[in-house]
Amino acid sequence: IDADTVIFQPETWYHVAMVRDADDATNGLKLYVNGQLKKTGGQSTGNIQNGIDFMIGNLVDAYLYDGYIDQVWFYHRMLSQSEINALYQAQR
């Protein structure tokens, strides 16, 4: 999934969440910004334990993110949109 349709402004705080549904082969990735669903897509079936490094903020030395990333959380289940929105509201 690419975030080309989501415009991020410099010097602005954002709450960003990504949800992965391993059972949905065509729209298994969901991107939320500030508690709202912004984009779906991407193939996400199968196991993510594939021997490839997991990266946040870049893609194999491309698309390097120049900023701060704070409070990264992982869950062992998919969060609903209302749960993601609640997390955003609690951190605003």
Phi and psi in radians as a Rosetta constraint file:
Dihedral C 1 N 2 CA 2 C 2 CIRCULARHARMONIC -1.862 0.35
Dihedral N 2 CA 2 C 2 N 3 CIRCULARHARMONIC 2.728 0.35
Dihedral C 2 N 3 CA 3 C 3 CIRCULARHARMONIC -1.886 0.35
Dihedral N 3 CA 3 C 3 N 4 CIRCULARHARMONIC 0.488 0.35
Dihedral C 3 N 4 CA 4 C 4 CIRCULARHARMONIC -1.043 0.35
Dihedral N 4 CA 4 C 4 N 5 CIRCULARHARMONIC -0.490 0.35
Dihedral C 4 N 5 CA 5 C 5 CIRCULARHARMONIC -1.492 0.35
Dihedral N 5 CA 5 C 5 N 6 CIRCULARHARMONIC -0.088 0.35
Dihedral C 5 N 6 CA 6 C 6 CIRCULARHARMONIC -1.809 0.35
Dihedral N 6 CA 6 C 6 N 7 CIRCULARHARMONIC 2.103 0.35
Dihedral C 6 N 7 CA 7 C 7 CIRCULARHARMONIC -1.722 0.35
Dihedral N 7 CA 7 C 7 N 8 CIRCULARHARMONIC 2.132 0.35
Dihedral C 7 N 8 CA 8 C 8 CIRCULARHARMONIC -1.841 0.35
Dihedral N 8 CA 8 C 8 N 9 CIRCULARHARMONIC 2.288 0.35
Dihedral C 8 N 9 CA 9 C 9 CIRCULARHARMONIC -1.628 0.35
Dihedral N 9 CA 9 C 9 N 10 CIRCULARHARMONIC 2.462 0.35
Dihedral C 9 N 10 CA 10 C 10 CIRCULARHARMONIC -1.079 0.35
Dihedral N 10 CA 10 C 10 N 11 CIRCULARHARMONIC 2.659 0.35
Dihedral C 10 N 11 CA 11 C 11 CIRCULARHARMONIC 1.063 0.35
Dihedral N 11 CA 11 C 11 N 12 CIRCULARHARMONIC 0.509 0.35
Dihedral C 11 N 12 CA 12 C 12 CIRCULARHARMONIC -2.224 0.35
Dihedral N 12 CA 12 C 12 N 13 CIRCULARHARMONIC 2.359 0.35
Dihedral C 12 N 13 CA 13 C 13 CIRCULARHARMONIC -1.436 0.35
Dihedral N 13 CA 13 C 13 N 14 CIRCULARHARMONIC 2.370 0.35
Dihedral C 13 N 14 CA 14 C 14 CIRCULARHARMONIC -2.295 0.35
Dihedral N 14 CA 14 C 14 N 15 CIRCULARHARMONIC 2.537 0.35
Dihedral C 14 N 15 CA 15 C 15 CIRCULARHARMONIC -1.773 0.35
Dihedral N 15 CA 15 C 15 N 16 CIRCULARHARMONIC 2.060 0.35
Dihedral C 15 N 16 CA 16 C 16 CIRCULARHARMONIC -2.106 0.35
Dihedral N 16 CA 16 C 16 N 17 CIRCULARHARMONIC 2.305 0.35
Dihedral C 16 N 17 CA 17 C 17 CIRCULARHARMONIC -2.330 0.35
Dihedral N 17 CA 17 C 17 N 18 CIRCULARHARMONIC 2.468 0.35
Dihedral C 17 N 18 CA 18 C 18 CIRCULARHARMONIC -2.155 0.35
Dihedral N 18 CA 18 C 18 N 19 CIRCULARHARMONIC 2.282 0.35
Dihedral C 18 N 19 CA 19 C 19 CIRCULARHARMONIC -2.046 0.35
Dihedral N 19 CA 19 C 19 N 20 CIRCULARHARMONIC 2.390 0.35
Dihedral C 19 N 20 CA 20 C 20 CIRCULARHARMONIC -2.052 0.35
Dihedral N 20 CA 20 C 20 N 21 CIRCULARHARMONIC 2.145 0.35
Dihedral C 20 N 21 CA 21 C 21 CIRCULARHARMONIC -1.895 0.35
Dihedral N 21 CA 21 C 21 N 22 CIRCULARHARMONIC 1.773 0.35
Dihedral C 21 N 22 CA 22 C 22 CIRCULARHARMONIC -1.154 0.35
Dihedral N 22 CA 22 C 22 N 23 CIRCULARHARMONIC -0.233 0.35
Dihedral C 22 N 23 CA 23 C 23 CIRCULARHARMONIC -1.603 0.35
Dihedral N 23 CA 23 C 23 N 24 CIRCULARHARMONIC -0.111 0.35
Dihedral C 23 N 24 CA 24 C 24 CIRCULARHARMONIC -1.895 0.35
Dihedral N 24 CA 24 C 24 N 25 CIRCULARHARMONIC 1.821 0.35
Dihedral C 24 N 25 CA 25 C 25 CIRCULARHARMONIC -1.287 0.35
Dihedral N 25 CA 25 C 25 N 26 CIRCULARHARMONIC -0.385 0.35
Dihedral C 25 N 26 CA 26 C 26 CIRCULARHARMONIC -1.901 0.35
Dihedral N 26 CA 26 C 26 N 27 CIRCULARHARMONIC -0.539 0.35
Dihedral C 26 N 27 CA 27 C 27 CIRCULARHARMONIC -2.288 0.35
Dihedral N 27 CA 27 C 27 N 28 CIRCULARHARMONIC 0.702 0.35
Dihedral C 27 N 28 CA 28 C 28 CIRCULARHARMONIC -1.319 0.35
Dihedral N 28 CA 28 C 28 N 29 CIRCULARHARMONIC -0.234 0.35
Dihedral C 28 N 29 CA 29 C 29 CIRCULARHARMONIC -1.872 0.35
Dihedral N 29 CA 29 C 29 N 30 CIRCULARHARMONIC 2.343 0.35
Dihedral C 29 N 30 CA 30 C 30 CIRCULARHARMONIC -2.224 0.35
Dihedral N 30 CA 30 C 30 N 31 CIRCULARHARMONIC 2.231 0.35
Dihedral C 30 N 31 CA 31 C 31 CIRCULARHARMONIC -1.853 0.35
Dihedral N 31 CA 31 C 31 N 32 CIRCULARHARMONIC 2.154 0.35
Dihedral C 31 N 32 CA 32 C 32 CIRCULARHARMONIC -1.984 0.35
Dihedral N 32 CA 32 C 32 N 33 CIRCULARHARMONIC 2.394 0.35
Dihedral C 32 N 33 CA 33 C 33 CIRCULARHARMONIC -2.207 0.35
Dihedral N 33 CA 33 C 33 N 34 CIRCULARHARMONIC 2.180 0.35
Dihedral C 33 N 34 CA 34 C 34 CIRCULARHARMONIC 0.894 0.35
Dihedral N 34 CA 34 C 34 N 35 CIRCULARHARMONIC 0.753 0.35
Dihedral C 34 N 35 CA 35 C 35 CIRCULARHARMONIC 1.440 0.35
Dihedral N 35 CA 35 C 35 N 36 CIRCULARHARMONIC -0.036 0.35
Dihedral C 35 N 36 CA 36 C 36 CIRCULARHARMONIC -1.996 0.35
Dihedral N 36 CA 36 C 36 N 37 CIRCULARHARMONIC 2.406 0.35
Dihedral C 36 N 37 CA 37 C 37 CIRCULARHARMONIC -1.162 0.35
Dihedral N 37 CA 37 C 37 N 38 CIRCULARHARMONIC 2.164 0.35
Dihedral C 37 N 38 CA 38 C 38 CIRCULARHARMONIC -1.927 0.35
Dihedral N 38 CA 38 C 38 N 39 CIRCULARHARMONIC -0.523 0.35
Dihedral C 38 N 39 CA 39 C 39 CIRCULARHARMONIC -2.784 0.35
Dihedral N 39 CA 39 C 39 N 40 CIRCULARHARMONIC 2.525 0.35
Dihedral C 39 N 40 CA 40 C 40 CIRCULARHARMONIC -2.229 0.35
Dihedral N 40 CA 40 C 40 N 41 CIRCULARHARMONIC 2.773 0.35
Dihedral C 40 N 41 CA 41 C 41 CIRCULARHARMONIC 2.590 0.35
Dihedral N 41 CA 41 C 41 N 42 CIRCULARHARMONIC -3.055 0.35
Dihedral C 41 N 42 CA 42 C 42 CIRCULARHARMONIC 1.502 0.35
Dihedral N 42 CA 42 C 42 N 43 CIRCULARHARMONIC 2.470 0.35
Dihedral C 42 N 43 CA 43 C 43 CIRCULARHARMONIC -1.452 0.35
Dihedral N 43 CA 43 C 43 N 44 CIRCULARHARMONIC 2.246 0.35
Dihedral C 43 N 44 CA 44 C 44 CIRCULARHARMONIC -2.357 0.35
Dihedral N 44 CA 44 C 44 N 45 CIRCULARHARMONIC 0.345 0.35
Dihedral C 44 N 45 CA 45 C 45 CIRCULARHARMONIC -1.329 0.35
Dihedral N 45 CA 45 C 45 N 46 CIRCULARHARMONIC 2.754 0.35
Dihedral C 45 N 46 CA 46 C 46 CIRCULARHARMONIC 1.596 0.35
Dihedral N 46 CA 46 C 46 N 47 CIRCULARHARMONIC -2.982 0.35
Dihedral C 46 N 47 CA 47 C 47 CIRCULARHARMONIC -1.659 0.35
Dihedral N 47 CA 47 C 47 N 48 CIRCULARHARMONIC 2.377 0.35
Dihedral C 47 N 48 CA 48 C 48 CIRCULARHARMONIC -1.489 0.35
Dihedral N 48 CA 48 C 48 N 49 CIRCULARHARMONIC 0.017 0.35
Dihedral C 48 N 49 CA 49 C 49 CIRCULARHARMONIC -1.476 0.35
Dihedral N 49 CA 49 C 49 N 50 CIRCULARHARMONIC 1.425 0.35
Dihedral C 49 N 50 CA 50 C 50 CIRCULARHARMONIC -2.093 0.35
Dihedral N 50 CA 50 C 50 N 51 CIRCULARHARMONIC 0.143 0.35
Dihedral C 50 N 51 CA 51 C 51 CIRCULARHARMONIC 1.476 0.35
Dihedral N 51 CA 51 C 51 N 52 CIRCULARHARMONIC -0.028 0.35
Dihedral C 51 N 52 CA 52 C 52 CIRCULARHARMONIC -1.660 0.35
Dihedral N 52 CA 52 C 52 N 53 CIRCULARHARMONIC 2.386 0.35
Dihedral C 52 N 53 CA 53 C 53 CIRCULARHARMONIC -1.030 0.35
Dihedral N 53 CA 53 C 53 N 54 CIRCULARHARMONIC 2.432 0.35
Dihedral C 53 N 54 CA 54 C 54 CIRCULARHARMONIC -1.550 0.35
Dihedral N 54 CA 54 C 54 N 55 CIRCULARHARMONIC 2.186 0.35
Dihedral C 54 N 55 CA 55 C 55 CIRCULARHARMONIC -2.168 0.35
Dihedral N 55 CA 55 C 55 N 56 CIRCULARHARMONIC 2.481 0.35
Dihedral C 55 N 56 CA 56 C 56 CIRCULARHARMONIC -2.134 0.35
Dihedral N 56 CA 56 C 56 N 57 CIRCULARHARMONIC 2.149 0.35
Dihedral C 56 N 57 CA 57 C 57 CIRCULARHARMONIC 1.789 0.35
Dihedral N 57 CA 57 C 57 N 58 CIRCULARHARMONIC -0.112 0.35
Dihedral C 57 N 58 CA 58 C 58 CIRCULARHARMONIC -2.791 0.35
Dihedral N 58 CA 58 C 58 N 59 CIRCULARHARMONIC 2.987 0.35
Dihedral C 58 N 59 CA 59 C 59 CIRCULARHARMONIC -2.310 0.35
Dihedral N 59 CA 59 C 59 N 60 CIRCULARHARMONIC 1.626 0.35
Dihedral C 59 N 60 CA 60 C 60 CIRCULARHARMONIC 0.791 0.35
Dihedral N 60 CA 60 C 60 N 61 CIRCULARHARMONIC 1.086 0.35
Dihedral C 60 N 61 CA 61 C 61 CIRCULARHARMONIC 1.111 0.35
Dihedral N 61 CA 61 C 61 N 62 CIRCULARHARMONIC 0.358 0.35
Dihedral C 61 N 62 CA 62 C 62 CIRCULARHARMONIC -2.218 0.35
Dihedral N 62 CA 62 C 62 N 63 CIRCULARHARMONIC 2.810 0.35
Dihedral C 62 N 63 CA 63 C 63 CIRCULARHARMONIC 0.913 0.35
Dihedral N 63 CA 63 C 63 N 64 CIRCULARHARMONIC 0.879 0.35
Dihedral C 63 N 64 CA 64 C 64 CIRCULARHARMONIC -1.195 0.35
Dihedral N 64 CA 64 C 64 N 65 CIRCULARHARMONIC 2.282 0.35
Dihedral C 64 N 65 CA 65 C 65 CIRCULARHARMONIC -1.478 0.35
Dihedral N 65 CA 65 C 65 N 66 CIRCULARHARMONIC 2.270 0.35
Dihedral C 65 N 66 CA 66 C 66 CIRCULARHARMONIC -1.960 0.35
Dihedral N 66 CA 66 C 66 N 67 CIRCULARHARMONIC 1.540 0.35
Dihedral C 66 N 67 CA 67 C 67 CIRCULARHARMONIC 3.077 0.35
Dihedral N 67 CA 67 C 67 N 68 CIRCULARHARMONIC -2.876 0.35
Dihedral C 67 N 68 CA 68 C 68 CIRCULARHARMONIC -1.875 0.35
Dihedral N 68 CA 68 C 68 N 69 CIRCULARHARMONIC 2.431 0.35
Dihedral C 68 N 69 CA 69 C 69 CIRCULARHARMONIC -2.125 0.35
Dihedral N 69 CA 69 C 69 N 70 CIRCULARHARMONIC 2.209 0.35
Dihedral C 69 N 70 CA 70 C 70 CIRCULARHARMONIC -2.351 0.35
Dihedral N 70 CA 70 C 70 N 71 CIRCULARHARMONIC 2.624 0.35
Dihedral C 70 N 71 CA 71 C 71 CIRCULARHARMONIC 0.963 0.35
Dihedral N 71 CA 71 C 71 N 72 CIRCULARHARMONIC 1.130 0.35
Dihedral C 71 N 72 CA 72 C 72 CIRCULARHARMONIC -1.486 0.35
Dihedral N 72 CA 72 C 72 N 73 CIRCULARHARMONIC 2.189 0.35
Dihedral C 72 N 73 CA 73 C 73 CIRCULARHARMONIC -2.139 0.35
Dihedral N 73 CA 73 C 73 N 74 CIRCULARHARMONIC 2.502 0.35
Dihedral C 73 N 74 CA 74 C 74 CIRCULARHARMONIC -2.137 0.35
Dihedral N 74 CA 74 C 74 N 75 CIRCULARHARMONIC 2.448 0.35
Dihedral C 74 N 75 CA 75 C 75 CIRCULARHARMONIC -2.115 0.35
Dihedral N 75 CA 75 C 75 N 76 CIRCULARHARMONIC 2.666 0.35
Dihedral C 75 N 76 CA 76 C 76 CIRCULARHARMONIC -1.596 0.35
Dihedral N 76 CA 76 C 76 N 77 CIRCULARHARMONIC 0.301 0.35
Dihedral C 76 N 77 CA 77 C 77 CIRCULARHARMONIC -2.670 0.35
Dihedral N 77 CA 77 C 77 N 78 CIRCULARHARMONIC 2.867 0.35
Dihedral C 77 N 78 CA 78 C 78 CIRCULARHARMONIC -1.340 0.35
Dihedral N 78 CA 78 C 78 N 79 CIRCULARHARMONIC 2.374 0.35
Dihedral C 78 N 79 CA 79 C 79 CIRCULARHARMONIC -1.576 0.35
Dihedral N 79 CA 79 C 79 N 80 CIRCULARHARMONIC 2.565 0.35
Dihedral C 79 N 80 CA 80 C 80 CIRCULARHARMONIC -1.410 0.35
Dihedral N 80 CA 80 C 80 N 81 CIRCULARHARMONIC 2.905 0.35
Dihedral C 80 N 81 CA 81 C 81 CIRCULARHARMONIC -1.078 0.35
Dihedral N 81 CA 81 C 81 N 82 CIRCULARHARMONIC -0.655 0.35
Dihedral C 81 N 82 CA 82 C 82 CIRCULARHARMONIC -1.170 0.35
Dihedral N 82 CA 82 C 82 N 83 CIRCULARHARMONIC -0.617 0.35
Dihedral C 82 N 83 CA 83 C 83 CIRCULARHARMONIC -1.181 0.35
Dihedral N 83 CA 83 C 83 N 84 CIRCULARHARMONIC -0.718 0.35
Dihedral C 83 N 84 CA 84 C 84 CIRCULARHARMONIC -1.138 0.35
Dihedral N 84 CA 84 C 84 N 85 CIRCULARHARMONIC -0.741 0.35
Dihedral C 84 N 85 CA 85 C 85 CIRCULARHARMONIC -1.099 0.35
Dihedral N 85 CA 85 C 85 N 86 CIRCULARHARMONIC -0.678 0.35
Dihedral C 85 N 86 CA 86 C 86 CIRCULARHARMONIC -1.112 0.35
Dihedral N 86 CA 86 C 86 N 87 CIRCULARHARMONIC -0.708 0.35
Dihedral C 86 N 87 CA 87 C 87 CIRCULARHARMONIC -1.090 0.35
Dihedral N 87 CA 87 C 87 N 88 CIRCULARHARMONIC -0.747 0.35
Dihedral C 87 N 88 CA 88 C 88 CIRCULARHARMONIC -1.071 0.35
Dihedral N 88 CA 88 C 88 N 89 CIRCULARHARMONIC -0.835 0.35
Dihedral C 88 N 89 CA 89 C 89 CIRCULARHARMONIC -1.092 0.35
Dihedral N 89 CA 89 C 89 N 90 CIRCULARHARMONIC -0.607 0.35
Dihedral C 89 N 90 CA 90 C 90 CIRCULARHARMONIC -1.247 0.35
Dihedral N 90 CA 90 C 90 N 91 CIRCULARHARMONIC -0.366 0.35
Dihedral C 90 N 91 CA 91 C 91 CIRCULARHARMONIC -1.854 0.35
Dihedral N 91 CA 91 C 91 N 92 CIRCULARHARMONIC -0.066 0.35
